[in-house]
Amino acid sequence: MRSVATVLQQLSRRSADGSQFPAACVPLRLHRHRYRWSAEDPFSGSSLYACRCGVVRPGL
């Protein structure tokens, strides 16, 4: 897994005269799913877990 510093270095761009744009100008959004119990699945009987981004997964 790459570190945030490595990603920022790879995303930083250079202008035509060779000066470097600050890495903050490059939009970067890292997201790690954090699942929480949301409901019971009526079809399989297992639990459903949802992330804050909207991804839903069944429990194992």
C-alpha positions as CSV (number, residue, x, y, z in Angstrom):
1,M,0.0,0.0,0.0
2,R,1.3,3.4,-0.9
3,S,1.7,6.1,1.6
4,V,0.0,9.5,1.3
5,A,3.4,11.2,0.7
6,T,4.1,8.9,-2.2
7,V,0.8,9.6,-3.8
8,L,1.2,13.3,-3.4
9,Q,4.6,13.2,-5.0
10,Q,3.3,11.3,-8.0
11,L,0.3,13.6,-8.4
12,S,2.3,16.8,-8.2
13,R,2.7,18.4,-11.6
14,R,5.2,20.6,-13.3
15,S,4.5,23.7,-15.4
16,A,6.2,24.4,-18.8
17,D,9.0,26.4,-17.1
18,G,9.8,23.6,-14.7
19,S,8.3,25.0,-11.6
20,Q,6.3,22.7,-9.5
21,F,2.6,23.2,-8.6
22,P,1.9,22.6,-4.9
23,A,0.4,19.2,-4.2
24,A,-2.6,20.8,-2.5
25,C,-3.8,22.0,-5.9
26,V,-4.3,18.4,-7.0
27,P,-7.6,17.0,-5.7
28,L,-6.9,13.9,-3.6
29,R,-9.6,11.9,-1.8
30,L,-8.5,8.8,-0.1
31,H,-11.4,6.7,1.3
32,R,-11.3,3.6,3.4
33,H,-14.6,1.8,3.9
34,R,-15.9,1.8,7.5
35,Y,-18.8,-0.5,7.7
36,R,-21.5,-0.3,10.4
37,W,-24.5,-2.5,10.9
38,S,-27.5,-1.0,9.1
39,A,-30.3,-3.6,8.8
40,E,-31.2,-7.3,8.5
41,D,-31.5,-8.7,5.0
42,P,-35.0,-10.1,4.7
43,F,-34.0,-12.6,1.9
44,S,-30.9,-14.3,3.3
45,G,-31.3,-13.6,7.0
46,S,-27.8,-12.1,7.3
47,S,-27.0,-8.6,8.5
48,L,-26.3,-5.7,6.1
49,Y,-23.4,-3.4,6.8
50,A,-23.2,0.1,5.2
51,C,-20.4,2.5,4.7
52,R,-20.9,6.3,4.9
53,C,-20.2,6.5,1.2
54,G,-23.2,4.3,0.4
55,V,-21.6,0.9,-0.2
56,V,-23.6,-1.9,1.4
57,R,-22.3,-5.4,2.1
58,P,-23.8,-8.5,3.6
59,G,-22.3,-9.9,6.8
60,L,-20.4,-13.2,6.6
